[in-house]
Amino acid sequence: MCRSIKTLRPPVLPQEATEDDIRAAALQYVRKVSGFREPAAHNREVFERAVDAVAEATAALLAGLEVRGAGRRG
């Protein structure tokens, strides 16, 4: 259905995750959980809201993580 969601934090990802990286991971997650690659028209709005919410939560998580030896990010 979709590729594995990649780790978005250093040192696994050498640079800081971009908004596009975060959005792509959120989309993959929502696709996997919902079982829809592309939702039907009547489900599109809730699908997009879910992607937005997951992307926002992911950005907050990455901003708050402390990577040992690297100090606090964000």
C-alpha positions as a printed NumPy array, in Angstrom:
array([[  0.   ,   0.   ,   0.   ],
       [  2.731,   2.507,   0.89 ],
       [  6.432,   2.552,   1.625],
       [  7.724,   2.489,   5.148],
       [  7.691,   5.856,   6.858],
       [ 11.296,   6.991,   7.286],
       [ 12.807,   8.426,  10.451],
       [ 12.838,  12.223,  10.238],
       [ 15.274,  13.191,  12.974],
       [ 19.034,  13.529,  13.041],
       [ 21.312,  11.661,  12.923],
       [ 19.169,   9.291,  10.819],
       [ 18.168,  12.194,   8.574],
       [ 21.331,  14.287,   8.187],
       [ 19.515,  17.593,   7.838],
       [ 16.402,  18.949,   9.532],
       [ 13.174,  17.518,   8.12 ],
       [ 11.426,  19.81 ,   5.665],
       [  7.699,  20.516,   5.573],
       [  7.555,  18.29 ,   2.491],
       [  9.252,  15.425,   4.385],
       [  6.786,  15.796,   7.258],
       [  3.758,  16.019,   4.966],
       [  4.852,  12.937,   2.994],
       [  5.214,  10.919,   6.206],
       [  1.801,  12.133,   7.419],
       [  0.204,  11.162,   4.109],
       [  1.747,   7.69 ,   4.267],
       [  0.484,   7.243,   7.823],
       [ -3.083,   8.313,   6.988],
       [ -3.109,   6.104,   3.894],
       [ -1.996,   3.108,   5.945],
       [ -4.467,   3.677,   8.782],
       [ -7.447,   4.477,   6.542],
       [ -6.729,   1.806,   3.953],
       [ -7.238,   4.339,   1.163],
       [ -4.525,   5.452,  -1.216],
       [ -6.877,   8.092,  -2.623],
       [-10.133,   8.622,  -0.727],
       [-13.489,   8.914,  -2.46 ],
       [-14.842,  12.435,  -2.864],
       [-17.111,  12.063,   0.174],
       [-14.076,  11.177,   2.356],
       [-11.571,  13.662,   0.912],
       [-12.131,  16.453,   3.464],
       [-11.735,  14.221,   6.53 ],
       [ -8.73 ,  12.519,   4.907],
       [ -7.001,  15.88 ,   4.278],
       [ -7.794,  17.093,   7.809],
       [ -6.201,  13.936,   9.175],
       [ -3.06 ,  14.464,   7.077],
       [ -2.862,  18.072,   8.335],
       [ -3.293,  16.982,  11.969],
       [ -0.664,  14.238,  11.707],
       [  1.767,  16.62 ,   9.991],
       [  1.237,  19.212,  12.727],
       [  1.771,  16.637,  15.482],
       [  4.888,  15.342,  13.717],
       [  6.368,  18.84 ,  13.407],
       [  5.687,  19.47 ,  17.113],
       [  7.303,  16.162,  18.045],
       [ 10.415,  16.835,  15.973],
       [ 10.709,  20.381,  17.348],
       [ 10.553,  19.093,  20.922],
       [ 12.888,  16.11 ,  20.656],
       [ 16.259,  16.333,  22.315],
       [ 18.947,  14.402,  20.493],
       [ 21.762,  13.355,  22.831],
       [ 24.858,  15.429,  22.329],
       [ 23.098,  17.802,  19.94 ],
       [ 21.149,  19.951,  22.412],
       [ 17.519,  20.858,  21.956],
       [ 16.208,  21.321,  18.444],
       [ 13.731,  23.885,  17.304]])
